[in-house]
């Protein structure tokens, strides 16, 4: 798994978790979904992604396209 795929997988898991929390706990958990979406949006323009930096420090290999 490369860095791009790890970031996309992490974002997907966070969104699915927030959907479950909205259903079972409180609609306020939609803020987590909004945060993930806004972070993905800003990362597409700025190239700054805290999750990518964390995964890189954990040793996940960078580079490569996510859509091969």
HTML snippet that shows the backbone in 3Dmol.js (N, CA, C, O; Angstrom):
<script src="https://3Dmol.org/build/3Dmol-min.js"></script>
<div id="view" style="width:600px;height:400px;position:relative"></div>
<script>
const pdb = `
ATOM      1  N   UNK A   1       0.854  -1.174   0.000  1.00  0.00           N
ATOM      2  CA  UNK A   1       0.000   0.000   0.000  1.00  0.00           C
ATOM      3  C   UNK A   1       0.898   1.235   0.000  1.00  0.00           C
ATOM      4  O   UNK A   1       1.838   1.334   0.789  1.00  0.00           O
ATOM      5  N   UNK A   2       0.594   2.169  -0.894  1.00  0.00           N
ATOM      6  CA  UNK A   2       1.383   3.390  -0.913  1.00  0.00           C
ATOM      7  C   UNK A   2       0.682   4.493  -0.121  1.00  0.00           C
ATOM      8  O   UNK A   2      -0.424   4.300   0.384  1.00  0.00           O
ATOM      9  N   UNK A   3       1.320   5.617  -0.022  1.00  0.00           N
ATOM     10  CA  UNK A   3       0.832   6.721   0.797  1.00  0.00           C
ATOM     11  C   UNK A   3      -0.517   7.237   0.323  1.00  0.00           C
ATOM     12  O   UNK A   3      -1.396   7.513   1.138  1.00  0.00           O
ATOM     13  N   UNK A   4      -0.689   7.371  -0.987  1.00  0.00           N
ATOM     14  CA  UNK A   4      -1.957   7.889  -1.518  1.00  0.00           C
ATOM     15  C   UNK A   4      -3.123   6.988  -1.132  1.00  0.00           C
ATOM     16  O   UNK A   4      -4.171   7.461  -0.692  1.00  0.00           O
ATOM     17  N   UNK A   5      -2.929   5.706  -1.299  1.00  0.00           N
ATOM     18  CA  UNK A   5      -4.004   4.763  -0.968  1.00  0.00           C
ATOM     19  C   UNK A   5      -4.272   4.727   0.529  1.00  0.00           C
ATOM     20  O   UNK A   5      -5.421   4.576   0.944  1.00  0.00           O
ATOM     21  N   UNK A   6      -3.249   4.862   1.332  1.00  0.00           N
ATOM     22  CA  UNK A   6      -3.432   4.873   2.784  1.00  0.00           C
ATOM     23  C   UNK A   6      -4.254   6.080   3.220  1.00  0.00           C
ATOM     24  O   UNK A   6      -5.124   5.961   4.084  1.00  0.00           O
ATOM     25  N   UNK A   7      -3.984   7.235   2.631  1.00  0.00           N
ATOM     26  CA  UNK A   7      -4.740   8.447   2.980  1.00  0.00           C
ATOM     27  C   UNK A   7      -6.193   8.300   2.554  1.00  0.00           C
ATOM     28  O   UNK A   7      -7.098   8.654   3.310  1.00  0.00           O
ATOM     29  N   UNK A   8      -6.427   7.781   1.348  1.00  0.00           N
ATOM     30  CA  UNK A   8      -7.811   7.601   0.891  1.00  0.00           C
ATOM     31  C   UNK A   8      -8.547   6.582   1.747  1.00  0.00           C
ATOM     32  O   UNK A   8      -9.723   6.771   2.058  1.00  0.00           O
ATOM     33  N   UNK A   9      -7.873   5.505   2.130  1.00  0.00           N
ATOM     34  CA  UNK A   9      -8.503   4.497   2.979  1.00  0.00           C
ATOM     35  C   UNK A   9      -8.839   5.080   4.352  1.00  0.00           C
ATOM     36  O   UNK A   9      -9.914   4.824   4.893  1.00  0.00           O
ATOM     37  N   UNK A  10      -7.922   5.857   4.907  1.00  0.00           N
ATOM     38  CA  UNK A  10      -8.154   6.486   6.210  1.00  0.00           C
ATOM     39  C   UNK A  10      -9.336   7.446   6.140  1.00  0.00           C
ATOM     40  O   UNK A  10     -10.182   7.451   7.035  1.00  0.00           O
ATOM     41  N   UNK A  11      -9.404   8.256   5.091  1.00  0.00           N
ATOM     42  CA  UNK A  11     -10.523   9.205   4.941  1.00  0.00           C
ATOM     43  C   UNK A  11     -11.839   8.443   4.813  1.00  0.00           C
ATOM     44  O   UNK A  11     -12.841   8.832   5.413  1.00  0.00           O
ATOM     45  N   UNK A  12     -11.843   7.373   4.043  1.00  0.00           N
ATOM     46  CA  UNK A  12     -13.058   6.584   3.895  1.00  0.00           C
ATOM     47  C   UNK A  12     -13.520   5.962   5.196  1.00  0.00           C
ATOM     48  O   UNK A  12     -14.713   5.956   5.499  1.00  0.00           O
ATOM     49  N   UNK A  13     -12.581   5.440   5.961  1.00  0.00           N
ATOM     50  CA  UNK A  13     -12.929   4.846   7.252  1.00  0.00           C
ATOM     51  C   UNK A  13     -13.463   5.904   8.207  1.00  0.00           C
ATOM     52  O   UNK A  13     -14.433   5.658   8.925  1.00  0.00           O
ATOM     53  N   UNK A  14     -12.844   7.069   8.223  1.00  0.00           N
ATOM     54  CA  UNK A  14     -13.325   8.145   9.100  1.00  0.00           C
ATOM     55  C   UNK A  14     -14.742   8.573   8.736  1.00  0.00           C
ATOM     56  O   UNK A  14     -15.550   8.848   9.622  1.00  0.00           O
ATOM     57  N   UNK A  15     -15.051   8.633   7.445  1.00  0.00           N
ATOM     58  CA  UNK A  15     -16.398   9.014   7.022  1.00  0.00           C
ATOM     59  C   UNK A  15     -17.401   7.934   7.417  1.00  0.00           C
ATOM     60  O   UNK A  15     -18.493   8.252   7.889  1.00  0.00           O
ATOM     61  N   UNK A  16     -17.048   6.667   7.232  1.00  0.00           N
ATOM     62  CA  UNK A  16     -17.962   5.590   7.623  1.00  0.00           C
ATOM     63  C   UNK A  16     -18.188   5.563   9.135  1.00  0.00           C
ATOM     64  O   UNK A  16     -19.300   5.306   9.596  1.00  0.00           O
ATOM     65  N   UNK A  17     -17.137   5.828   9.897  1.00  0.00           N
ATOM     66  CA  UNK A  17     -17.289   5.899  11.358  1.00  0.00           C
ATOM     67  C   UNK A  17     -18.219   7.043  11.732  1.00  0.00           C
ATOM     68  O   UNK A  17     -19.085   6.882  12.593  1.00  0.00           O
ATOM     69  N   UNK A  18     -18.048   8.196  11.094  1.00  0.00           N
ATOM     70  CA  UNK A  18     -18.898   9.337  11.437  1.00  0.00           C
ATOM     71  C   UNK A  18     -20.350   9.081  11.058  1.00  0.00           C
ATOM     72  O   UNK A  18     -21.253   9.526  11.767  1.00  0.00           O
ATOM     73  N   UNK A  19     -20.598   8.369   9.951  1.00  0.00           N
ATOM     74  CA  UNK A  19     -21.973   8.027   9.578  1.00  0.00           C
ATOM     75  C   UNK A  19     -22.597   7.128  10.646  1.00  0.00           C
ATOM     76  O   UNK A  19     -23.752   7.324  11.024  1.00  0.00           O
ATOM     77  N   UNK A  20     -21.847   6.156  11.125  1.00  0.00           N
ATOM     78  CA  UNK A  20     -22.357   5.288  12.184  1.00  0.00           C
ATOM     79  C   UNK A  20     -22.622   6.078  13.462  1.00  0.00           C
ATOM     80  O   UNK A  20     -23.629   5.860  14.136  1.00  0.00           O
ATOM     81  N   UNK A  21     -21.718   6.994  13.791  1.00  0.00           N
ATOM     82  CA  UNK A  21     -21.919   7.810  14.994  1.00  0.00           C
ATOM     83  C   UNK A  21     -23.132   8.729  14.856  1.00  0.00           C
ATOM     84  O   UNK A  21     -23.837   8.968  15.836  1.00  0.00           O
ATOM     85  N   UNK A  22     -23.379   9.240  13.663  1.00  0.00           N
ATOM     86  CA  UNK A  22     -24.573  10.063  13.436  1.00  0.00           C
ATOM     87  C   UNK A  22     -25.820   9.224  13.666  1.00  0.00           C
ATOM     88  O   UNK A  22     -26.766   9.681  14.307  1.00  0.00           O
ATOM     89  N   UNK A  23     -25.829   8.015  13.154  1.00  0.00           N
ATOM     90  CA  UNK A  23     -27.000   7.151  13.264  1.00  0.00           C
ATOM     91  C   UNK A  23     -27.247   6.713  14.710  1.00  0.00           C
ATOM     92  O   UNK A  23     -28.384   6.733  15.181  1.00  0.00           O
ATOM     93  N   UNK A  24     -26.184   6.321  15.408  1.00  0.00           N
ATOM     94  CA  UNK A  24     -26.350   5.744  16.735  1.00  0.00           C
ATOM     95  C   UNK A  24     -26.219   6.736  17.889  1.00  0.00           C
ATOM     96  O   UNK A  24     -26.743   6.480  18.973  1.00  0.00           O
ATOM     97  N   UNK A  25     -25.531   7.863  17.682  1.00  0.00           N
ATOM     98  CA  UNK A  25     -25.234   8.746  18.815  1.00  0.00           C
ATOM     99  C   UNK A  25     -25.899  10.114  18.664  1.00  0.00           C
ATOM    100  O   UNK A  25     -26.817  10.454  19.410  1.00  0.00           O
ATOM    101  N   UNK A  26     -25.425  10.892  17.692  1.00  0.00           N
ATOM    102  CA  UNK A  26     -25.904  12.274  17.579  1.00  0.00           C
ATOM    103  C   UNK A  26     -25.614  12.834  16.188  1.00  0.00           C
ATOM    104  O   UNK A  26     -24.586  12.515  15.591  1.00  0.00           O
ATOM    105  N   UNK A  27     -26.517  13.665  15.673  1.00  0.00           N
ATOM    106  CA  UNK A  27     -26.252  14.292  14.371  1.00  0.00           C
ATOM    107  C   UNK A  27     -25.058  15.251  14.383  1.00  0.00           C
ATOM    108  O   UNK A  27     -24.564  15.641  13.325  1.00  0.00           O
ATOM    109  N   UNK A  28     -24.607  15.620  15.545  1.00  0.00           N
ATOM    110  CA  UNK A  28     -23.447  16.510  15.634  1.00  0.00           C
ATOM    111  C   UNK A  28     -22.183  15.862  15.071  1.00  0.00           C
ATOM    112  O   UNK A  28     -21.222  16.563  14.750  1.00  0.00           O
ATOM    113  N   UNK A  29     -22.172  14.545  14.948  1.00  0.00           N
ATOM    114  CA  UNK A  29     -21.014  13.853  14.382  1.00  0.00           C
ATOM    115  C   UNK A  29     -20.854  14.139  12.894  1.00  0.00           C
ATOM    116  O   UNK A  29     -19.835  13.777  12.305  1.00  0.00           O
ATOM    117  N   UNK A  30     -21.843  14.784  12.278  1.00  0.00           N
ATOM    118  CA  UNK A  30     -21.675  15.208  10.884  1.00  0.00           C
ATOM    119  C   UNK A  30     -20.533  16.214  10.753  1.00  0.00           C
ATOM    120  O   UNK A  30     -19.977  16.396   9.669  1.00  0.00           O
ATOM    121  N   UNK A  31     -20.193  16.857  11.853  1.00  0.00           N
ATOM    122  CA  UNK A  31     -19.052  17.782  11.829  1.00  0.00           C
ATOM    123  C   UNK A  31     -17.756  17.040  11.515  1.00  0.00           C
ATOM    124  O   UNK A  31     -16.867  17.598  10.872  1.00  0.00           O
ATOM    125  N   UNK A  32     -17.638  15.799  11.958  1.00  0.00           N
ATOM    126  CA  UNK A  32     -16.456  15.001  11.627  1.00  0.00           C
ATOM    127  C   UNK A  32     -16.407  14.740  10.127  1.00  0.00           C
ATOM    128  O   UNK A  32     -15.344  14.841   9.513  1.00  0.00           O
ATOM    129  N   UNK A  33     -17.552  14.405   9.534  1.00  0.00           N
ATOM    130  CA  UNK A  33     -17.611  14.194   8.089  1.00  0.00           C
ATOM    131  C   UNK A  33     -17.224  15.471   7.349  1.00  0.00           C
ATOM    132  O   UNK A  33     -16.471  15.427   6.377  1.00  0.00           O
ATOM    133  N   UNK A  34     -17.740  16.600   7.810  1.00  0.00           N
ATOM    134  CA  UNK A  34     -17.406  17.880   7.182  1.00  0.00           C
ATOM    135  C   UNK A  34     -15.915  18.181   7.309  1.00  0.00           C
ATOM    136  O   UNK A  34     -15.300  18.670   6.361  1.00  0.00           O
ATOM    137  N   UNK A  35     -15.335  17.898   8.459  1.00  0.00           N
ATOM    138  CA  UNK A  35     -13.906  18.133   8.663  1.00  0.00           C
ATOM    139  C   UNK A  35     -13.068  17.293   7.712  1.00  0.00           C
ATOM    140  O   UNK A  35     -12.112  17.792   7.117  1.00  0.00           O
ATOM    141  N   UNK A  36     -13.420  16.024   7.566  1.00  0.00           N
ATOM    142  CA  UNK A  36     -12.671  15.142   6.665  1.00  0.00           C
ATOM    143  C   UNK A  36     -12.788  15.654   5.231  1.00  0.00           C
ATOM    144  O   UNK A  36     -11.795  15.717   4.505  1.00  0.00           O
ATOM    145  N   UNK A  37     -13.998  16.016   4.830  1.00  0.00           N
ATOM    146  CA  UNK A  37     -14.204  16.529   3.473  1.00  0.00           C
ATOM    147  C   UNK A  37     -13.451  17.816   3.215  1.00  0.00           C
ATOM    148  O   UNK A  37     -12.839  17.976   2.159  1.00  0.00           O
ATOM    149  N   UNK A  38     -13.486  18.734   4.164  1.00  0.00           N
ATOM    150  CA  UNK A  38     -12.759  19.997   4.001  1.00  0.00           C
ATOM    151  C   UNK A  38     -11.254  19.770   3.962  1.00  0.00           C
ATOM    152  O   UNK A  38     -10.543  20.443   3.215  1.00  0.00           O
ATOM    153  N   UNK A  39     -10.765  18.830   4.759  1.00  0.00           N
ATOM    154  CA  UNK A  39      -9.335  18.531   4.753  1.00  0.00           C
ATOM    155  C   UNK A  39      -8.914  17.946   3.407  1.00  0.00           C
ATOM    156  O   UNK A  39      -7.862  18.306   2.878  1.00  0.00           O
ATOM    157  N   UNK A  40      -9.723  17.052   2.853  1.00  0.00           N
ATOM    158  CA  UNK A  40      -9.411  16.498   1.529  1.00  0.00           C
ATOM    159  C   UNK A  40      -9.424  17.592   0.469  1.00  0.00           C
ATOM    160  O   UNK A  40      -8.572  17.618  -0.419  1.00  0.00           O
ATOM    161  N   UNK A  41     -10.390  18.489   0.568  1.00  0.00           N
ATOM    162  CA  UNK A  41     -10.510  19.583  -0.393  1.00  0.00           C
ATOM    163  C   UNK A  41      -9.302  20.510  -0.333  1.00  0.00           C
ATOM    164  O   UNK A  41      -8.724  20.841  -1.368  1.00  0.00           O
ATOM    165  N   UNK A  42      -8.913  20.934   0.873  1.00  0.00           N
ATOM    166  CA  UNK A  42      -7.767  21.846   0.983  1.00  0.00           C
ATOM    167  C   UNK A  42      -6.478  21.149   0.588  1.00  0.00           C
ATOM    168  O   UNK A  42      -5.588  21.781   0.020  1.00  0.00           O
ATOM    169  N   UNK A  43      -6.358  19.856   0.877  1.00  0.00           N
ATOM    170  CA  UNK A  43      -5.146  19.128   0.513  1.00  0.00           C
ATOM    171  C   UNK A  43      -4.990  19.026  -0.999  1.00  0.00           C
ATOM    172  O   UNK A  43      -3.870  18.970  -1.504  1.00  0.00           O
ATOM    173  N   UNK A  44      -6.104  19.003  -1.722  1.00  0.00           N
ATOM    174  CA  UNK A  44      -6.015  18.933  -3.180  1.00  0.00           C
ATOM    175  C   UNK A  44      -5.429  20.205  -3.770  1.00  0.00           C
ATOM    176  O   UNK A  44      -4.849  20.171  -4.855  1.00  0.00           O
ATOM    177  N   UNK A  45      -5.571  21.320  -3.076  1.00  0.00           N
ATOM    178  CA  UNK A  45      -5.027  22.584  -3.568  1.00  0.00           C
ATOM    179  C   UNK A  45      -3.660  22.920  -2.989  1.00  0.00           C
ATOM    180  O   UNK A  45      -2.795  23.447  -3.688  1.00  0.00           O
ATOM    181  N   UNK A  46      -3.469  22.614  -1.710  1.00  0.00           N
ATOM    182  CA  UNK A  46      -2.238  23.040  -1.050  1.00  0.00           C
ATOM    183  C   UNK A  46      -1.167  21.954  -1.004  1.00  0.00           C
ATOM    184  O   UNK A  46       0.021  22.258  -0.898  1.00  0.00           O
ATOM    185  N   UNK A  47      -1.581  20.693  -1.084  1.00  0.00           N
ATOM    186  CA  UNK A  47      -0.633  19.598  -0.961  1.00  0.00           C
ATOM    187  C   UNK A  47      -0.285  19.277   0.481  1.00  0.00           C
ATOM    188  O   UNK A  47       0.512  18.373   0.732  1.00  0.00           O
ATOM    189  N   UNK A  48      -0.859  19.992   1.430  1.00  0.00           N
ATOM    190  CA  UNK A  48      -0.605  19.762   2.857  1.00  0.00           C
ATOM    191  C   UNK A  48      -1.661  18.820   3.408  1.00  0.00           C
ATOM    192  O   UNK A  48      -2.851  19.135   3.380  1.00  0.00           O
ATOM    193  N   UNK A  49      -1.233  17.666   3.909  1.00  0.00           N
ATOM    194  CA  UNK A  49      -2.165  16.687   4.469  1.00  0.00           C
ATOM    195  C   UNK A  49      -1.554  16.100   5.742  1.00  0.00           C
ATOM    196  O   UNK A  49      -0.580  15.350   5.674  1.00  0.00           O
ATOM    197  N   UNK A  50      -2.119  16.436   6.895  1.00  0.00           N
ATOM    198  CA  UNK A  50      -1.582  15.917   8.145  1.00  0.00           C
ATOM    199  C   UNK A  50      -1.587  14.383   8.201  1.00  0.00           C
ATOM    200  O   UNK A  50      -0.657  13.786   8.743  1.00  0.00           O
ATOM    201  N   UNK A  51      -2.606  13.752   7.655  1.00  0.00           N
ATOM    202  CA  UNK A  51      -2.654  12.284   7.663  1.00  0.00           C
ATOM    203  C   UNK A  51      -1.505  11.706   6.845  1.00  0.00           C
ATOM    204  O   UNK A  51      -0.895  10.716   7.246  1.00  0.00           O
ATOM    205  N   UNK A  52      -1.208  12.314   5.707  1.00  0.00           N
ATOM    206  CA  UNK A  52      -0.106  11.833   4.874  1.00  0.00           C
ATOM    207  C   UNK A  52       1.227  11.977   5.612  1.00  0.00           C
ATOM    208  O   UNK A  52       2.086  11.099   5.528  1.00  0.00           O
ATOM    209  N   UNK A  53       1.394  13.075   6.325  1.00  0.00           N
ATOM    210  CA  UNK A  53       2.628  13.267   7.089  1.00  0.00           C
ATOM    211  C   UNK A  53       2.758  12.204   8.185  1.00  0.00           C
ATOM    212  O   UNK A  53       3.848  11.685   8.428  1.00  0.00           O
ATOM    213  N   UNK A  54       1.643  11.888   8.840  1.00  0.00           N
ATOM    214  CA  UNK A  54       1.655  10.874   9.890  1.00  0.00           C
ATOM    215  C   UNK A  54       1.972   9.495   9.306  1.00  0.00           C
ATOM    216  O   UNK A  54       2.800   8.766   9.851  1.00  0.00           O
ATOM    217  N   UNK A  55       1.321   9.142   8.212  1.00  0.00           N
ATOM    218  CA  UNK A  55       1.574   7.834   7.597  1.00  0.00           C
ATOM    219  C   UNK A  55       3.005   7.718   7.096  1.00  0.00           C
ATOM    220  O   UNK A  55       3.604   6.643   7.156  1.00  0.00           O
ATOM    221  N   UNK A  56       3.549   8.812   6.606  1.00  0.00           N
ATOM    222  CA  UNK A  56       4.937   8.800   6.133  1.00  0.00           C
ATOM    223  C   UNK A  56       5.891   8.528   7.299  1.00  0.00           C
ATOM    224  O   UNK A  56       6.856   7.776   7.154  1.00  0.00           O
ATOM    225  N   UNK A  57       5.618   9.143   8.461  1.00  0.00           N
ATOM    226  CA  UNK A  57       6.441   8.896   9.646  1.00  0.00           C
ATOM    227  C   UNK A  57       6.292   7.471  10.152  1.00  0.00           C
ATOM    228  O   UNK A  57       7.201   6.930  10.781  1.00  0.00           O
ATOM    229  N   UNK A  58       5.137   6.860   9.874  1.00  0.00           N
ATOM    230  CA  UNK A  58       4.915   5.471  10.288  1.00  0.00           C
ATOM    231  C   UNK A  58       5.544   4.472   9.323  1.00  0.00           C
ATOM    232  O   UNK A  58       5.512   3.265   9.561  1.00  0.00           O
ATOM    233  N   UNK A  59       6.114   4.983   8.235  1.00  0.00           N
ATOM    234  CA  UNK A  59       6.858   4.113   7.340  1.00  0.00           C
ATOM    235  C   UNK A  59       6.140   3.662   6.086  1.00  0.00           C
ATOM    236  O   UNK A  59       6.637   2.786   5.379  1.00  0.00           O
ATOM    237  N   UNK A  60       4.992   4.230   5.793  1.00  0.00           N
ATOM    238  CA  UNK A  60       4.286   3.856   4.562  1.00  0.00           C
ATOM    239  C   UNK A  60       4.981   4.545   3.391  1.00  0.00           C
ATOM    240  O   UNK A  60       5.249   5.746   3.428  1.00  0.00           O
ATOM    241  N   UNK A  61       5.266   3.762   2.354  1.00  0.00           N
ATOM    242  CA  UNK A  61       6.019   4.273   1.209  1.00  0.00           C
ATOM    243  C   UNK A  61       5.211   5.311   0.442  1.00  0.00           C
ATOM    244  O   UNK A  61       4.016   5.134   0.206  1.00  0.00           O
ATOM    245  N   UNK A  62       5.869   6.383   0.061  1.00  0.00           N
ATOM    246  CA  UNK A  62       5.223   7.438  -0.709  1.00  0.00           C
ATOM    247  C   UNK A  62       5.272   7.168  -2.189  1.00  0.00           C
ATOM    248  O   UNK A  62       5.822   6.164  -2.644  1.00  0.00           O
ATOM    249  N   UNK A  63       4.677   8.097  -2.943  1.00  0.00           N
ATOM    250  CA  UNK A  63       4.732   8.015  -4.395  1.00  0.00           C
ATOM    251  C   UNK A  63       3.717   7.079  -4.984  1.00  0.00           C
ATOM    252  O   UNK A  63       3.009   6.353  -4.285  1.00  0.00           O
ATOM    253  N   UNK A  64       3.672   7.123  -6.303  1.00  0.00           N
ATOM    254  CA  UNK A  64       2.734   6.268  -7.007  1.00  0.00           C
ATOM    255  C   UNK A  64       1.366   6.900  -7.101  1.00  0.00           C
ATOM    256  O   UNK A  64       0.983   7.727  -6.272  1.00  0.00           O
ATOM    257  N   UNK A  65       0.647   6.504  -8.108  1.00  0.00           N
ATOM    258  CA  UNK A  65      -0.692   7.012  -8.287  1.00  0.00           C
ATOM    259  C   UNK A  65      -1.692   6.088  -7.600  1.00  0.00           C
ATOM    260  O   UNK A  65      -1.505   4.872  -7.564  1.00  0.00           O
ATOM    261  N   UNK A  66      -2.735   6.667  -7.065  1.00  0.00           N
ATOM    262  CA  UNK A  66      -3.761   5.867  -6.416  1.00  0.00           C
ATOM    263  C   UNK A  66      -4.664   5.193  -7.419  1.00  0.00           C
ATOM    264  O   UNK A  66      -5.408   4.279  -7.064  1.00  0.00           O
ATOM    265  N   UNK A  67      -4.615   5.628  -8.674  1.00  0.00           N
ATOM    266  CA  UNK A  67      -5.533   5.112  -9.686  1.00  0.00           C
ATOM    267  C   UNK A  67      -4.796   4.381 -10.786  1.00  0.00           C
ATOM    268  O   UNK A  67      -4.823   4.805 -11.941  1.00  0.00           O
ATOM    269  N   UNK A  68      -4.143   3.298 -10.444  1.00  0.00           N
ATOM    270  CA  UNK A  68      -3.424   2.495 -11.442  1.00  0.00           C
ATOM    271  C   UNK A  68      -4.276   1.345 -11.893  1.00  0.00           C
ATOM    272  O   UNK A  68      -3.849   0.551 -12.731  1.00  0.00           O
TER     273      UNK A  68
END
`;
const viewer = $3Dmol.createViewer("view");
viewer.addModel(pdb, "pdb");
viewer.setStyle({}, {cartoon: {color: "spectrum"}});
viewer.zoomTo();
viewer.render();
</script>
